């Protein structure tokens, strides 16, 4: 597993949006915008919910790509490809933390929604600065 540099970790810790790409059953890409962060181990993370396309794709095929671009400078970005670990442990707390980070407000919980924390174990890392 590759490790992010301190500069790359800092980019993910700031409220910069990411684009995550998963693979559909036919192998075609599915890309969406996500809130991102880095866990205490320096592993890139994002959050999703059961019933959406992303977790279904990732449960079938754990390969993923993430691109995070600095909001104030589109020529400052990091690209991470790897495999994922999915868990519901800590997912509710994570989405609340991400909501504060990006929106400045607590997460508005939806009854019956199951949140999923996604950790990306990097195999390839690219960057431009």
N, C-alpha and C positions, 0 to 999 in steps of 0.2 A: 504494500500500500504506500502510495506517495503521500508526502506531507506538504501542507501549505506553508508558505513563508509568512513571516510576521506581517508584511505589507498586504498579502492576500487575505490573511485572517482579518486585518483591520478593515479591508474593503467589505467583507461579509458582515462584520459587526456593525457597520454604519447602515443607515436605512436606505440602502441601494436595492433596487428591485432585481430579481433574477428571472430568467426564462429557463424553465425546465422542459426537457424533451424526453418522452418515453416512447415505447414502441407499441403500436396497435397490433392486434392479432395477425394482420396481413403483412406486418413488418414495416409499414409506413410510419413516419414520425408524427407525434402529437405534442405540440408545444403550448405551454401556458405560462403566464406571469405568476410568480410566487414571492412571498416574503421569505427571506433567508436569514440564517444566523450560523454561528459556529458553536459547537458544544464545548464543554470543558476539556475535551481531548483534542480539540482543534479539527474536529470532523464537521464538514458542511452539513447543514440540516435545513429542512423546510417542513411544512405541516399541510395536511390535506384531510379529507373526510371520506369515510366509507360511502360508497355509492357513486363517487366521481370516477372519471375515466383514469386519472393518474394511478390511484391505488390498484385498480383492476389490472391495468397494464403492468405495473411493477410486481404484482403478485405472480403474474404469468411469466414475465421476463424482467429480471432485476437490473437490467442495464439502463443507465440514465446519463443524460448530459445536462449540465447546468452552466449558464452564462450569466455573470453578474457584471453590470456596467455602472460605473460611478455616475450619479445623476448630474454632477456639475462638469464632467469631462468624459465624453463618450469614447475617447481614446485611451481610457484607463479601465481595463476590464480583466477578469479572470474567467477562464473556461475550465470546467472540471468534468471529466468523464469517469464513470466507475460503476460499481454495483451498490445496491442499497440494502439496508437493514430497516425493516418496518416494525414499529411497536406502538401500542396504545399507552404504554407506561410513560407518564409524564407529558403526554400529548396535549391534554387540557391545559396544563400549566404553560406549555410552550406556546400554544396559540394565544393565550392571554398576554404573555410576554411580547410576542411578535406584534400583537395589536397595539400595545403601549408604544413599542418601538416605531411603528409605521404610522399609526393614527393618533397616538397620544391618549388613547382611551382604553378602558377594559374591553375584552372581547364580549360580544353579545351572544351568549350561548343559545343554541337552538335545541329545544327538547328532542331527545332521541337521536341526535347526531353523534356519531362516533368519530372522534378525531384520531388521526394517525400521524405519528412523528416519523419522518423519513431521514435516515442518516446516509450520506453518500461516502462510500469508501473509495477514495480517489485512485484511479489507475493511470490517468493522464491528466496533466495540468498544463494549461497554456496561459500566458499572460501578455498583456501589452500595456505599456506605460510610457 
